[in-house]
Amino acid sequence: MSTLTLANVTREQVEDFMFLEAEMLDEWRLKEWLTLFTMDATYNVPATDVAPNASPDSSLFYVADDRFRLEQRVERLLKRTAHAEFPRSKTRHLVSNVRIRSRSEAELDVGAAVLTFRTKMGLTETYIGSYRYRLVVQDGRLLIHEKRCVLDMDGLKPNGRISIIL
Amino acid sequence: MNAPVDSKPIPLSELPVVWTDKEKHRFKVARRSFVDPEILKTEYETIFNKCWLYIGHESELVKPGDFVTRIVAKRSILFTKDAGGTINAFFNACPHRGAQVCRERKGNAKSFQCFYHGWVFGADGKLKSQPGSDCYPDDFNADGQANLVAVPRIDSYRGFWFICFDAGVQSLPDYLAGAKEWIDIVADQSETMMTLVGGTQEYQIRANWKLLTENSIDGYHAINTHATYVDYLKNSQGSMSPVPFDGTGYDLGNGHAVIEYRAPWGRPVAQWIPLWGEEGKVELEKVHARLVERFGQERADRIAFSNRNMFIFPNLVINDIMAITVRTYYPTAPDAMNVFGWALAPQEENAWARKYRLSNFLEFLGPGGFATPDDVEALEQCQRGFESMLEAPWSDISKGMKKDKVNYDDELQMRAFWTRWQACTKATAAPARGDR
């Protein structure tokens, strides 16, 4: 079997990677989930009334984490004092329509659709959106350089919070 | 028991929602006010239909033709700048048959055409044309009856625009009372104009709207509710300056209130933290020096180093903390509200400062921050607690009542809100007999 490179990675391999990521999130394996990211990774969720490719340096987002803040987000979520997620909600990320949109020498631009359900205290909330990933290959492994979740919603209604990772 | 103590018990239906005993330093709020649909109806009649309400910021309407549509107290409002530069607010309902004339959230337009029958209006609200106009008399709109209906009152203070549905309301400056000098402290942070950064945080909380009022100016809950945010600050190398939490709360009149306090987080105007490096230090020293030039040392220090959580009755929050957020919210049901949050910044701020400001904002604020989700959880848990309001009818807001000078983490500012709320609604702790 040949080594995984940006040039030879297939959509199926990208899908497997994204399905694994979704599984880790839904099983609250958040420390392990962090290992899927590069050391300079970012995780972004823009506000619902800005352009999907807006920059968090000049527009208001819901979430704009660099690697450090992403690690802190995970640390926070694993504490009992992260009240919004205590007791922990049950989640299910459904990832679909995965497509390699473009492939450069540096990274893959991947698009997908995502539907995430969060259930807590008898209420189920739905987050509808699309994913844009910039993936790199390091040591024969896919890693996330940027994960962006663009919500196809008019605000967070009735969700009220993004206390889980989308 | 936390019910009012008296020699003979007074029926709840004869007690006001806001019950206070100044001698015993007790301040109670009946939980009926958070759950009863009748109270919500009264709130719309006596508060939202009568008070000045925030509609938007001047930075949203810069060029002639700029417009924003916004729901204010259930009404869809079209907020425009017309060709003459006048700012207007119209009910977004066609005078012909009632359809919403503008269905976009914001933009720039020379005119607005109702898609139903094609009536066209200018940004000044005047009817410009209607298909089949030959079927109407020549003087059809001579008295302006076919123009968009203007909101009865509109006025602004330091870039913050307000509207009122009651033509007889007191002037905006009188209404804002003591809040004006505090709005000044925010507005003075720019030499040109404060501006809303692009992007709206819009969300719904399954809780009564008054819980967000309390929460927005509550210095008491931070240590418990936001324990993980404080952990985060401690974990971030150089994200704290050696400043302890300390400050005071003020009643600003007419139900407005503020807490002002020092805190260890960085402020883009202009409290430096080591995380921002030498470049940041030079930048913030420049910002501070310019404030001293403009306002003198004392006021400059207050602008730069103090934090303010400000509440304008009934539903506007301007929190000048690790970033500035402008927030407004409306009840859609006794146990649900829609919240709109924006980030406010000096227009002339450089890209470096803007980036750190937005980063600071998201650390704490908004539905994806490290703090607000826990506030949302707290409010929703309160609302669940109120299900036992028949047996556990009272909330307590008396912290600090016995003191001459209150601290920022006392509850004076909430008492200012509730006292005004009671004066408006005259609601009782239980429905009068026969109401049920």
HADDOCK unambig.tbl for C-alpha pairs under 7 A between the chains (distance, minus, plus):
assign (segid A and resid 47 and name CA) (segid B and resid 199 and name CA) 5.69 0.50 0.50
assign (segid A and resid 47 and name CA) (segid B and resid 200 and name CA) 6.09 0.50 0.50
assign (segid A and resid 47 and name CA) (segid B and resid 201 and name CA) 6.00 0.50 0.50
assign (segid A and resid 49 and name CA) (segid B and resid 199 and name CA) 5.81 0.50 0.50
assign (segid A and resid 49 and name CA) (segid B and resid 200 and name CA) 6.42 0.50 0.50
assign (segid A and resid 50 and name CA) (segid B and resid 199 and name CA) 5.55 0.50 0.50
assign (segid A and resid 57 and name CA) (segid B and resid 354 and name CA) 6.82 0.50 0.50
assign (segid A and resid 57 and name CA) (segid B and resid 355 and name CA) 4.46 0.50 0.50
assign (segid A and resid 57 and name CA) (segid B and resid 358 and name CA) 6.70 0.50 0.50
assign (segid A and resid 58 and name CA) (segid B and resid 354 and name CA) 6.77 0.50 0.50
assign (segid A and resid 58 and name CA) (segid B and resid 355 and name CA) 6.52 0.50 0.50
assign (segid A and resid 59 and name CA) (segid B and resid 197 and name CA) 5.99 0.50 0.50
assign (segid A and resid 59 and name CA) (segid B and resid 198 and name CA) 4.93 0.50 0.50
assign (segid A and resid 59 and name CA) (segid B and resid 199 and name CA) 5.70 0.50 0.50
assign (segid A and resid 60 and name CA) (segid B and resid 197 and name CA) 6.53 0.50 0.50
assign (segid A and resid 60 and name CA) (segid B and resid 198 and name CA) 6.00 0.50 0.50
assign (segid A and resid 60 and name CA) (segid B and resid 199 and name CA) 4.66 0.50 0.50
assign (segid A and resid 60 and name CA) (segid B and resid 200 and name CA) 6.81 0.50 0.50
assign (segid A and resid 60 and name CA) (segid B and resid 343 and name CA) 6.93 0.50 0.50
assign (segid A and resid 60 and name CA) (segid B and resid 358 and name CA) 6.66 0.50 0.50
assign (segid A and resid 61 and name CA) (segid B and resid 199 and name CA) 6.74 0.50 0.50
assign (segid A and resid 62 and name CA) (segid B and resid 201 and name CA) 6.84 0.50 0.50
assign (segid A and resid 62 and name CA) (segid B and resid 362 and name CA) 6.87 0.50 0.50
assign (segid A and resid 62 and name CA) (segid B and resid 366 and name CA) 6.48 0.50 0.50
assign (segid A and resid 62 and name CA) (segid B and resid 367 and name CA) 6.42 0.50 0.50
assign (segid A and resid 62 and name CA) (segid B and resid 368 and name CA) 5.00 0.50 0.50
assign (segid A and resid 63 and name CA) (segid B and resid 362 and name CA) 6.44 0.50 0.50
assign (segid A and resid 63 and name CA) (segid B and resid 368 and name CA) 5.34 0.50 0.50
assign (segid A and resid 63 and name CA) (segid B and resid 369 and name CA) 6.81 0.50 0.50
assign (segid A and resid 72 and name CA) (segid B and resid 232 and name CA) 6.65 0.50 0.50
assign (segid A and resid 76 and name CA) (segid B and resid 228 and name CA) 5.95 0.50 0.50
assign (segid A and resid 81 and name CA) (segid B and resid 227 and name CA) 6.51 0.50 0.50
assign (segid A and resid 81 and name CA) (segid B and resid 228 and name CA) 6.30 0.50 0.50
assign (segid A and resid 82 and name CA) (segid B and resid 228 and name CA) 6.31 0.50 0.50
assign (segid A and resid 82 and name CA) (segid B and resid 374 and name CA) 6.92 0.50 0.50
assign (segid A and resid 83 and name CA) (segid B and resid 374 and name CA) 5.36 0.50 0.50
assign (segid A and resid 83 and name CA) (segid B and resid 377 and name CA) 6.80 0.50 0.50
assign (segid A and resid 84 and name CA) (segid B and resid 373 and name CA) 5.71 0.50 0.50
assign (segid A and resid 84 and name CA) (segid B and resid 374 and name CA) 4.80 0.50 0.50
assign (segid A and resid 84 and name CA) (segid B and resid 377 and name CA) 5.19 0.50 0.50
assign (segid A and resid 155 and name CA) (segid B and resid 201 and name CA) 6.79 0.50 0.50
assign (segid A and resid 155 and name CA) (segid B and resid 202 and name CA) 4.56 0.50 0.50
assign (segid A and resid 155 and name CA) (segid B and resid 203 and name CA) 5.46 0.50 0.50
assign (segid A and resid 156 and name CA) (segid B and resid 202 and name CA) 6.02 0.50 0.50
assign (segid A and resid 156 and name CA) (segid B and resid 203 and name CA) 4.34 0.50 0.50
assign (segid A and resid 156 and name CA) (segid B and resid 204 and name CA) 6.38 0.50 0.50
assign (segid A and resid 157 and name CA) (segid B and resid 203 and name CA) 5.39 0.50 0.50
assign (segid A and resid 157 and name CA) (segid B and resid 204 and name CA) 5.09 0.50 0.50
assign (segid A and resid 158 and name CA) (segid B and resid 203 and name CA) 6.81 0.50 0.50
assign (segid A and resid 158 and name CA) (segid B and resid 204 and name CA) 4.97 0.50 0.50
assign (segid A and resid 158 and name CA) (segid B and resid 205 and name CA) 6.87 0.50 0.50
assign (segid A and resid 159 and name CA) (segid B and resid 203 and name CA) 6.97 0.50 0.50
assign (segid A and resid 159 and name CA) (segid B and resid 204 and name CA) 6.41 0.50 0.50
assign (segid A and resid 160 and name CA) (segid B and resid 203 and name CA) 4.88 0.50 0.50
assign (segid A and resid 160 and name CA) (segid B and resid 204 and name CA) 4.69 0.50 0.50
assign (segid A and resid 160 and name CA) (segid B and resid 205 and name CA) 5.10 0.50 0.50
assign (segid A and resid 160 and name CA) (segid B and resid 367 and name CA) 6.32 0.50 0.50
assign (segid A and resid 161 and name CA) (segid B and resid 367 and name CA) 4.09 0.50 0.50
assign (segid A and resid 161 and name CA) (segid B and resid 368 and name CA) 6.11 0.50 0.50
assign (segid A and resid 161 and name CA) (segid B and resid 373 and name CA) 5.47 0.50 0.50
assign (segid A and resid 162 and name CA) (segid B and resid 367 and name CA) 5.46 0.50 0.50
assign (segid A and resid 162 and name CA) (segid B and resid 368 and name CA) 4.77 0.50 0.50
assign (segid A and resid 163 and name CA) (segid B and resid 368 and name CA) 6.22 0.50 0.50
assign (segid A and resid 163 and name CA) (segid B and resid 373 and name CA) 6.01 0.50 0.50
